[in-house]
């Protein structure tokens, strides 16, 4: 269903709060707290299969939310573009004279890119 830990983590970060309580809790315990299905089942008083069902439902819901909104894909695209802008600004910075207005503006741009914490 979800191919990688990174993808799973991103989907959960973006959409986790929209999951029903049990799906959120069991998904979080299993993937983020690294508890086994058995450990979660024992603490919740349900079967391992029950926990597994909630986790699968959570994964399906997270994927469906991304398919409908495209938010994570857009965020990743924006992040790639910001990295490219930073690279170009650094390259430009190396090609201009020091202590010029251009250098000051490029440094300001690089500072702004750092502030948005992409």
N, CA, C and O atoms as a GROMACS GRO file, in nm:
protein
  472
    1UNK      N    1   0.083  -0.120   0.000
    1UNK     CA    2   0.000   0.000   0.000
    1UNK      C    3   0.087   0.126   0.000
    1UNK      O    4   0.093   0.197  -0.100
    2UNK      N    5   0.154   0.154   0.111
    2UNK     CA    6   0.243   0.269   0.116
    2UNK      C    7   0.385   0.216   0.102
    2UNK      O    8   0.428   0.129   0.178
    3UNK      N    9   0.457   0.268   0.003
    3UNK     CA   10   0.584   0.208  -0.038
    3UNK      C   11   0.700   0.226   0.060
    3UNK      O   12   0.782   0.135   0.074
    4UNK      N   13   0.707   0.338   0.126
    4UNK     CA   14   0.826   0.362   0.206
    4UNK      C   15   0.790   0.424   0.341
    4UNK      O   16   0.682   0.478   0.362
    5UNK      N   17   0.885   0.412   0.431
    5UNK     CA   18   0.869   0.472   0.564
    5UNK      C   19   0.854   0.624   0.550
    5UNK      O   20   0.774   0.686   0.619
    6UNK      N   21   0.933   0.682   0.459
    6UNK     CA   22   0.928   0.827   0.438
    6UNK      C   23   0.790   0.871   0.389
    6UNK      O   24   0.734   0.968   0.439
    7UNK      N   25   0.736   0.798   0.291
    7UNK     CA   26   0.604   0.831   0.238
    7UNK      C   27   0.498   0.816   0.346
    7UNK      O   28   0.411   0.902   0.361
    8UNK      N   29   0.505   0.708   0.421
    8UNK     CA   30   0.410   0.683   0.529
    8UNK      C   31   0.415   0.796   0.632
    8UNK      O   32   0.312   0.845   0.678
    9UNK      N   33   0.535   0.834   0.664
    9UNK     CA   34   0.555   0.940   0.763
    9UNK      C   35   0.499   1.074   0.715
    9UNK      O   36   0.434   1.146   0.791
   10UNK      N   37   0.525   1.107   0.588
   10UNK     CA   38   0.472   1.231   0.533
   10UNK      C   39   0.320   1.232   0.532
   10UNK      O   40   0.258   1.330   0.573
   11UNK      N   41   0.261   1.123   0.487
   11UNK     CA   42   0.114   1.116   0.484
   11UNK      C   43   0.057   1.130   0.624
   11UNK      O   44  -0.042   1.200   0.644
   12UNK      N   45   0.120   1.064   0.721
   12UNK     CA   46   0.071   1.074   0.859
   12UNK      C   47   0.088   1.215   0.914
   12UNK      O   48   0.000   1.266   0.983
   13UNK      N   49   0.200   1.279   0.882
   13UNK     CA   50   0.223   1.416   0.928
   13UNK      C   51   0.117   1.512   0.871
   13UNK      O   52   0.068   1.600   0.942
   14UNK      N   53   0.084   1.494   0.746
   14UNK     CA   54  -0.012   1.584   0.682
   14UNK      C   55  -0.157   1.553   0.718
   14UNK      O   56  -0.236   1.644   0.741
   15UNK      N   57  -0.191   1.426   0.723
   15UNK     CA   58  -0.332   1.388   0.735
   15UNK      C   59  -0.368   1.309   0.860
   15UNK      O   60  -0.486   1.278   0.882
   16UNK      N   61  -0.271   1.276   0.942
   16UNK     CA   62  -0.297   1.192   1.058
   16UNK      C   63  -0.407   1.242   1.148
   16UNK      O   64  -0.488   1.164   1.198
   17UNK      N   65  -0.412   1.372   1.170
   17UNK     CA   66  -0.514   1.429   1.258
   17UNK      C   67  -0.657   1.411   1.204
   17UNK      O   68  -0.753   1.430   1.278
   18UNK      N   69  -0.670   1.375   1.078
   18UNK     CA   70  -0.802   1.355   1.018
   18UNK      C   71  -0.851   1.211   1.034
   18UNK      O   72  -0.966   1.181   1.005
   19UNK      N   73  -0.764   1.122   1.080
   19UNK     CA   74  -0.803   0.983   1.100
   19UNK      C   75  -0.891   0.968   1.223
   19UNK      O   76  -0.880   1.046   1.318
   20UNK      N   77  -0.978   0.868   1.222
   20UNK     CA   78  -1.052   0.835   1.345
   20UNK      C   79  -0.953   0.801   1.457
   20UNK      O   80  -0.840   0.759   1.430
   21UNK      N   81  -0.994   0.819   1.579
   21UNK     CA   82  -0.905   0.808   1.695
   21UNK      C   83  -0.828   0.677   1.701
   21UNK      O   84  -0.706   0.679   1.721
   22UNK      N   85  -0.895   0.564   1.684
   22UNK     CA   86  -0.826   0.434   1.695
   22UNK      C   87  -0.728   0.414   1.581
   22UNK      O   88  -0.618   0.362   1.602
   23UNK      N   89  -0.766   0.454   1.461
   23UNK     CA   90  -0.673   0.441   1.348
   23UNK      C   91  -0.549   0.524   1.374
   23UNK      O   92  -0.437   0.478   1.352
   24UNK      N   93  -0.568   0.647   1.420
   24UNK     CA   94  -0.455   0.736   1.451
   24UNK      C   95  -0.365   0.673   1.557
   24UNK      O   96  -0.244   0.665   1.541
   25UNK      N   97  -0.428   0.628   1.665
   25UNK     CA   98  -0.354   0.576   1.780
   25UNK      C   99  -0.273   0.451   1.742
   25UNK      O  100  -0.154   0.443   1.772
   26UNK      N  101  -0.337   0.355   1.677
   26UNK     CA  102  -0.269   0.230   1.645
   26UNK      C  103  -0.162   0.250   1.537
   26UNK      O  104  -0.055   0.189   1.544
   27UNK      N  105  -0.191   0.334   1.440
   27UNK     CA  106  -0.092   0.366   1.336
   27UNK      C  107   0.031   0.429   1.402
   27UNK      O  108   0.144   0.390   1.374
   28UNK      N  109   0.007   0.526   1.489
   28UNK     CA  110   0.116   0.596   1.558
   28UNK      C  111   0.197   0.500   1.645
   28UNK      O  112   0.320   0.502   1.641
   29UNK      N  113   0.129   0.417   1.721
   29UNK     CA  114   0.200   0.323   1.808
   29UNK      C  115   0.282   0.223   1.727
   29UNK      O  116   0.395   0.190   1.764
   30UNK      N  117   0.227   0.178   1.617
   30UNK     CA  118   0.295   0.076   1.537
   30UNK      C  119   0.414   0.134   1.460
   30UNK      O  120   0.523   0.077   1.463
   31UNK      N  121   0.393   0.245   1.391
   31UNK     CA  122   0.499   0.300   1.306
   31UNK      C  123   0.591   0.399   1.376
   31UNK      O  124   0.711   0.400   1.351
   32UNK      N  125   0.536   0.481   1.461
   32UNK     CA  126   0.619   0.584   1.524
   32UNK      C  127   0.679   0.540   1.658
   32UNK      O  128   0.791   0.577   1.692
   33UNK      N  129   0.603   0.459   1.733
   33UNK     CA  130   0.653   0.412   1.863
   33UNK      C  131   0.716   0.272   1.852
   33UNK      O  132   0.774   0.221   1.948
   34UNK      N  133   0.702   0.213   1.732
   34UNK     CA  134   0.764   0.084   1.703
   34UNK      C  135   0.717  -0.028   1.794
   34UNK      O  136   0.794  -0.118   1.828
   35UNK      N  137   0.589  -0.024   1.833
   35UNK     CA  138   0.532  -0.134   1.911
   35UNK      C  139   0.483  -0.242   1.816
   35UNK      O  140   0.444  -0.213   1.703
   36UNK      N  141   0.484  -0.365   1.862
   36UNK     CA  142   0.436  -0.475   1.779
   36UNK      C  143   0.283  -0.479   1.783
   36UNK      O  144   0.220  -0.418   1.868
   37UNK      N  145   0.226  -0.552   1.687
   37UNK     CA  146   0.081  -0.569   1.687
   37UNK      C  147   0.035  -0.633   1.818
   37UNK      O  148  -0.068  -0.594   1.874
   38UNK      N  149   0.112  -0.729   1.866
   38UNK     CA  150   0.077  -0.796   1.991
   38UNK      C  151   0.077  -0.698   2.109
   38UNK      O  152  -0.016  -0.699   2.190
   39UNK      N  153   0.179  -0.615   2.117
   39UNK     CA  154   0.186  -0.518   2.228
   39UNK      C  155   0.069  -0.421   2.224
   39UNK      O  156   0.009  -0.390   2.328
   40UNK      N  157   0.037  -0.374   2.107
   40UNK     CA  158  -0.075  -0.281   2.093
   40UNK      C  159  -0.205  -0.351   2.128
   40UNK      O  160  -0.289  -0.296   2.200
   41UNK      N  161  -0.222  -0.473   2.077
   41UNK     CA  162  -0.345  -0.549   2.102
   41UNK      C  163  -0.364  -0.574   2.251
   41UNK      O  164  -0.475  -0.558   2.303
   42UNK      N  165  -0.258  -0.612   2.320
   42UNK     CA  166  -0.269  -0.638   2.464
   42UNK      C  167  -0.309  -0.513   2.540
   42UNK      O  168  -0.395  -0.519   2.628
   43UNK      N  169  -0.249  -0.400   2.508
   43UNK     CA  170  -0.282  -0.277   2.581
   43UNK      C  171  -0.422  -0.224   2.545
   43UNK      O  172  -0.485  -0.157   2.626
   44UNK      N  173  -0.469  -0.256   2.424
   44UNK     CA  174  -0.600  -0.208   2.381
   44UNK      C  175  -0.712  -0.307   2.414
   44UNK      O  176  -0.830  -0.272   2.410
   45UNK      N  177  -0.674  -0.430   2.447
   45UNK     CA  178  -0.775  -0.530   2.478
   45UNK      C  179  -0.848  -0.582   2.355
   45UNK      O  180  -0.965  -0.620   2.363
   46UNK      N  181  -0.778  -0.585   2.241
   46UNK     CA  182  -0.837  -0.641   2.118
   46UNK      C  183  -0.737  -0.740   2.058
   46UNK      O  184  -0.627  -0.757   2.111
   47UNK      N  185  -0.776  -0.803   1.950
   47UNK     CA  186  -0.687  -0.901   1.886
   47UNK      C  187  -0.581  -0.832   1.801
   47UNK      O  188  -0.594  -0.715   1.766
   48UNK      N  189  -0.476  -0.908   1.769
   48UNK     CA  190  -0.373  -0.858   1.677
   48UNK      C  191  -0.435  -0.826   1.542
   48UNK      O  192  -0.399  -0.728   1.477
   49UNK      N  193  -0.529  -0.912   1.498
   49UNK     CA  194  -0.595  -0.890   1.371
   49UNK      C  195  -0.675  -0.760   1.373
   49UNK      O  196  -0.684  -0.689   1.273
   50UNK      N  197  -0.734  -0.730   1.489
   50UNK     CA  198  -0.808  -0.605   1.503
   50UNK      C  199  -0.718  -0.484   1.488
   50UNK      O  200  -0.753  -0.388   1.419
   51UNK      N  201  -0.604  -0.489   1.552
   51UNK     CA  202  -0.507  -0.380   1.540
   51UNK      C  203  -0.460  -0.368   1.395
   51UNK      O  204  -0.452  -0.257   1.341
   52UNK      N  205  -0.430  -0.482   1.334
   52UNK     CA  206  -0.385  -0.483   1.195
   52UNK      C  207  -0.491  -0.420   1.104
   52UNK      O  208  -0.458  -0.344   1.014
   53UNK      N  209  -0.616  -0.451   1.128
   53UNK     CA  210  -0.726  -0.396   1.050
   53UNK      C  211  -0.728  -0.243   1.062
   53UNK      O  212  -0.739  -0.173   0.960
   54UNK      N  213  -0.717  -0.190   1.184
   54UNK     CA  214  -0.718  -0.044   1.203
   54UNK      C  215  -0.601   0.022   1.131
   54UNK      O  216  -0.616   0.130   1.073
   55UNK      N  217  -0.485  -0.042   1.136
   55UNK     CA  218  -0.367   0.015   1.069
   55UNK      C  219  -0.385   0.015   0.918
   55UNK      O  220  -0.354   0.114   0.852
   56UNK      N  221  -0.436  -0.095   0.864
   56UNK     CA  222  -0.461  -0.100   0.720
   56UNK      C  223  -0.564   0.004   0.677
   56UNK      O  224  -0.548   0.068   0.573
   57UNK      N  225  -0.668   0.021   0.756
   57UNK     CA  226  -0.770   0.122   0.725
   57UNK      C  227  -0.707   0.262   0.729
   57UNK      O  228  -0.738   0.346   0.645
   58UNK      N  229  -0.620   0.285   0.825
   58UNK     CA  230  -0.553   0.415   0.835
   58UNK      C  231  -0.468   0.440   0.710
   58UNK      O  232  -0.472   0.549   0.653
   59UNK      N  233  -0.392   0.338   0.668
   59UNK     CA  234  -0.309   0.353   0.548
   59UNK      C  235  -0.395   0.383   0.426
   59UNK      O  236  -0.363   0.472   0.347
   60UNK      N  237  -0.504   0.310   0.410
   60UNK     CA  238  -0.593   0.334   0.296
   60UNK      C  239  -0.649   0.475   0.301
   60UNK      O  240  -0.658   0.542   0.198
   61UNK      N  241  -0.687   0.519   0.418
   61UNK     CA  242  -0.742   0.655   0.432
   61UNK      C  243  -0.638   0.761   0.399
   61UNK      O  244  -0.669   0.858   0.331
   62UNK      N  245  -0.516   0.742   0.448
   62UNK     CA  246  -0.409   0.839   0.421
   62UNK      C  247  -0.381   0.848   0.271
   62UNK      O  248  -0.366   0.958   0.217
   63UNK      N  249  -0.373   0.734   0.206
   63UNK     CA  250  -0.348   0.732   0.062
   63UNK      C  251  -0.463   0.799  -0.012
   63UNK      O  252  -0.441   0.877  -0.105
   64UNK      N  253  -0.585   0.769   0.028
   64UNK     CA  254  -0.702   0.828  -0.037
   64UNK      C  255  -0.704   0.980  -0.021
   64UNK      O  256  -0.736   1.053  -0.115
   65UNK      N  257  -0.669   1.028   0.098
   65UNK     CA  258  -0.666   1.173   0.121
   65UNK      C  259  -0.564   1.240   0.029
   65UNK      O  260  -0.590   1.346  -0.028
   66UNK      N  261  -0.448   1.177   0.014
   66UNK     CA  262  -0.346   1.233  -0.074
   66UNK      C  263  -0.391   1.228  -0.219
   66UNK      O  264  -0.370   1.322  -0.295
   67UNK      N  265  -0.454   1.118  -0.260
   67UNK     CA  266  -0.502   1.107  -0.398
   67UNK      C  267  -0.604   1.215  -0.429
   67UNK      O  268  -0.607   1.268  -0.540
   68UNK      N  269  -0.687   1.249  -0.332
   68UNK     CA  270  -0.791   1.349  -0.354
   68UNK      C  271  -0.738   1.492  -0.348
   68UNK      O  272  -0.787   1.580  -0.418
   69UNK      N  273  -0.637   1.515  -0.264
   69UNK     CA  274  -0.590   1.653  -0.245
   69UNK      C  275  -0.459   1.684  -0.316
   69UNK      O  276  -0.440   1.796  -0.364
   70UNK      N  277  -0.369   1.589  -0.321
   70UNK     CA  278  -0.238   1.612  -0.380
   70UNK      C  279  -0.149   1.703  -0.297
   70UNK      O  280  -0.051   1.757  -0.348
   71UNK      N  281  -0.183   1.721  -0.170
   71UNK     CA  282  -0.111   1.816  -0.085
   71UNK      C  283   0.035   1.775  -0.065
   71UNK      O  284   0.125   1.859  -0.074
   72UNK      N  285   0.059   1.649  -0.038
   72UNK     CA  286   0.196   1.605  -0.012
   72UNK      C  287   0.280   1.617  -0.139
   72UNK      O  288   0.395   1.662  -0.134
   73UNK      N  289   0.224   1.576  -0.250
   73UNK     CA  290   0.296   1.588  -0.377
   73UNK      C  291   0.331   1.734  -0.407
   73UNK      O  292   0.442   1.764  -0.450
   74UNK      N  293   0.237   1.824  -0.386
   74UNK     CA  294   0.260   1.967  -0.408
   74UNK      C  295   0.368   2.018  -0.313
   74UNK      O  296   0.455   2.096  -0.354
   75UNK      N  297   0.364   1.976  -0.187
   75UNK     CA  298   0.463   2.017  -0.089
   75UNK      C  299   0.602   1.970  -0.132
   75UNK      O  300   0.699   2.045  -0.124
   76UNK      N  301   0.611   1.844  -0.178
   76UNK     CA  302   0.739   1.792  -0.224
   76UNK      C  303   0.790   1.868  -0.346
   76UNK      O  304   0.909   1.896  -0.357
   77UNK      N  305   0.699   1.900  -0.439
   77UNK     CA  306   0.737   1.978  -0.557
   77UNK      C  307   0.788   2.116  -0.516
   77UNK      O  308   0.890   2.163  -0.568
   78UNK      N  309   0.718   2.181  -0.424
   78UNK     CA  310   0.761   2.313  -0.376
   78UNK      C  311   0.898   2.306  -0.309
   78UNK      O  312   0.982   2.394  -0.328
   79UNK      N  313   0.919   2.202  -0.233
   79UNK     CA  314   1.047   2.185  -0.164
   79UNK      C  315   1.160   2.169  -0.266
   79UNK      O  316   1.267   2.226  -0.249
   80UNK      N  317   1.136   2.092  -0.371
   80UNK     CA  318   1.236   2.074  -0.477
   80UNK      C  319   1.266   2.206  -0.545
   80UNK      O  320   1.382   2.238  -0.571
   81UNK      N  321   1.162   2.284  -0.573
   81UNK     CA  322   1.182   2.414  -0.637
   81UNK      C  323   1.260   2.509  -0.546
   81UNK      O  324   1.347   2.583  -0.593
   82UNK      N  325   1.231   2.507  -0.417
   82UNK     CA  326   1.304   2.592  -0.322
   82UNK      C  327   1.451   2.552  -0.315
   82UNK      O  328   1.538   2.638  -0.306
   83UNK      N  329   1.479   2.423  -0.319
   83UNK     CA  330   1.618   2.377  -0.320
   83UNK      C  331   1.689   2.426  -0.447
   83UNK      O  332   1.806   2.465  -0.442
   84UNK      N  333   1.619   2.423  -0.558
   84UNK     CA  334   1.677   2.471  -0.684
   84UNK      C  335   1.705   2.622  -0.676
   84UNK      O  336   1.810   2.668  -0.719
   85UNK      N  337   1.611   2.698  -0.621
   85UNK     CA  338   1.629   2.843  -0.605
   85UNK      C  339   1.751   2.870  -0.517
   85UNK      O  340   1.831   2.958  -0.548
   86UNK      N  341   1.764   2.795  -0.409
   86UNK     CA  342   1.879   2.814  -0.320
   86UNK      C  343   2.009   2.783  -0.393
   86UNK      O  344   2.108   2.855  -0.377
   87UNK      N  345   2.010   2.678  -0.472
   87UNK     CA  346   2.129   2.641  -0.548
   87UNK      C  347   2.168   2.750  -0.647
   87UNK      O  348   2.285   2.785  -0.658
   88UNK      N  349   2.070   2.804  -0.717
   88UNK     CA  350   2.095   2.911  -0.814
   88UNK      C  351   2.144   3.037  -0.742
   88UNK      O  352   2.236   3.103  -0.790
   89UNK      N  353   2.084   3.069  -0.629
   89UNK     CA  354   2.126   3.187  -0.553
   89UNK      C  355   2.270   3.171  -0.504
   89UNK      O  356   2.347   3.267  -0.508
   90UNK      N  357   2.305   3.052  -0.458
   90UNK     CA  358   2.443   3.028  -0.414
   90UNK      C  359   2.541   3.041  -0.530
   90UNK      O  360   2.649   3.098  -0.516
   91UNK      N  361   2.502   2.987  -0.645
   91UNK     CA  362   2.586   2.996  -0.765
   91UNK      C  363   2.603   3.142  -0.807
   91UNK      O  364   2.714   3.185  -0.841
   92UNK      N  365   2.496   3.217  -0.804
   92UNK     CA  366   2.500   3.359  -0.839
   92UNK      C  367   2.587   3.436  -0.740
   92UNK      O  368   2.664   3.524  -0.778
   93UNK      N  369   2.575   3.401  -0.613
   93UNK     CA  370   2.653   3.467  -0.508
   93UNK      C  371   2.803   3.454  -0.534
   93UNK      O  372   2.879   3.546  -0.505
   94UNK      N  373   2.844   3.341  -0.586
   94UNK     CA  374   2.986   3.318  -0.613
   94UNK      C  375   3.037   3.397  -0.733
   94UNK      O  376   3.158   3.415  -0.750
   95UNK      N  377   2.945   3.442  -0.818
   95UNK     CA  378   2.989   3.508  -0.941
   95UNK      C  379   2.983   3.660  -0.936
   95UNK      O  380   3.016   3.726  -1.035
   96UNK      N  381   2.941   3.718  -0.824
   96UNK     CA  382   2.932   3.865  -0.817
   96UNK      C  383   3.038   3.923  -0.727
   96UNK      O  384   3.100   3.853  -0.646
   97UNK      N  385   3.058   4.051  -0.742
   97UNK     CA  386   3.156   4.122  -0.661
   97UNK      C  387   3.108   4.131  -0.516
   97UNK      O  388   2.990   4.153  -0.489
   98UNK      N  389   3.202   4.112  -0.422
   98UNK     CA  390   3.166   4.125  -0.281
   98UNK      C  391   3.127   4.269  -0.246
   98UNK      O  392   3.166   4.364  -0.316
   99UNK      N  393   3.052   4.283  -0.141
   99UNK     CA  394   3.011   4.413  -0.087
   99UNK      C  395   2.932   4.496  -0.187
   99UNK      O  396   2.948   4.618  -0.192
  100UNK      N  397   2.850   4.433  -0.267
  100UNK     CA  398   2.764   4.507  -0.360
  100UNK      C  399   2.619   4.486  -0.316
  100UNK      O  400   2.587   4.400  -0.235
  101UNK      N  401   2.534   4.569  -0.374
  101UNK     CA  402   2.392   4.554  -0.344
  101UNK      C  403   2.341   4.418  -0.389
  101UNK      O  404   2.254   4.359  -0.324
  102UNK      N  405   2.393   4.368  -0.500
  102UNK     CA  406   2.353   4.236  -0.549
  102UNK      C  407   2.386   4.127  -0.447
  102UNK      O  408   2.305   4.038  -0.422
  103UNK      N  409   2.504   4.135  -0.389
  103UNK     CA  410   2.543   4.036  -0.288
  103UNK      C  411   2.451   4.045  -0.167
  103UNK      O  412   2.410   3.944  -0.111
  104UNK      N  413   2.419   4.167  -0.127
  104UNK     CA  414   2.330   4.187  -0.013
  104UNK      C  415   2.192   4.125  -0.040
  104UNK      O  416   2.134   4.059   0.046
  105UNK      N  417   2.140   4.148  -0.162
  105UNK     CA  418   2.009   4.094  -0.197
  105UNK      C  419   2.010   3.941  -0.204
  105UNK      O  420   1.915   3.876  -0.160
  106UNK      N  421   2.117   3.884  -0.257
  106UNK     CA  422   2.127   3.738  -0.263
  106UNK      C  423   2.135   3.680  -0.122
  106UNK      O  424   2.072   3.579  -0.092
  107UNK      N  425   2.212   3.744  -0.037
  107UNK     CA  426   2.221   3.697   0.102
  107UNK      C  427   2.087   3.707   0.173
  107UNK      O  428   2.051   3.622   0.254
  108UNK      N  429   2.012   3.813   0.142
  108UNK     CA  430   1.878   3.827   0.199
  108UNK      C  431   1.787   3.714   0.148
  108UNK      O  432   1.710   3.656   0.225
  109UNK      N  433   1.796   3.685   0.020
  109UNK     CA  434   1.718   3.575  -0.039
  109UNK      C  435   1.753   3.443   0.028
  109UNK      O  436   1.664   3.366   0.064
  110UNK      N  437   1.881   3.415   0.044
  110UNK     CA  438   1.923   3.292   0.110
  110UNK      C  439   1.874   3.286   0.254
  110UNK      O  440   1.836   3.180   0.303
  111UNK      N  441   1.874   3.399   0.322
  111UNK     CA  442   1.821   3.406   0.458
  111UNK      C  443   1.672   3.375   0.463
  111UNK      O  444   1.625   3.304   0.552
  112UNK      N  445   1.599   3.430   0.366
  112UNK     CA  446   1.455   3.403   0.360
  112UNK      C  447   1.427   3.255   0.334
  112UNK      O  448   1.335   3.198   0.392
  113UNK      N  449   1.507   3.195   0.248
  113UNK     CA  450   1.490   3.052   0.221
  113UNK      C  451   1.515   2.970   0.346
  113UNK      O  452   1.446   2.871   0.371
  114UNK      N  453   1.613   3.009   0.425
  114UNK     CA  454   1.639   2.939   0.551
  114UNK      C  455   1.524   2.960   0.650
  114UNK      O  456   1.487   2.867   0.723
  115UNK      N  457   1.467   3.080   0.653
  115UNK     CA  458   1.357   3.111   0.746
  115UNK      C  459   1.235   3.025   0.720
  115UNK      O  460   1.168   2.983   0.815
  116UNK      N  461   1.205   2.999   0.593
  116UNK     CA  462   1.085   2.920   0.567
  116UNK      C  463   1.108   2.772   0.595
  116UNK      O  464   1.016   2.691   0.586
  117UNK      N  465   1.231   2.739   0.628
  117UNK     CA  466   1.264   2.607   0.679
  117UNK      C  467   1.213   2.494   0.591
  117UNK      O  468   1.145   2.403   0.638
  118UNK      N  469   1.247   2.503   0.467
  118UNK     CA  470   1.204   2.399   0.375
  118UNK      C  471   1.285   2.276   0.398
  118UNK      O  472   1.264   2.175   0.330
   0.00000   0.00000   0.00000
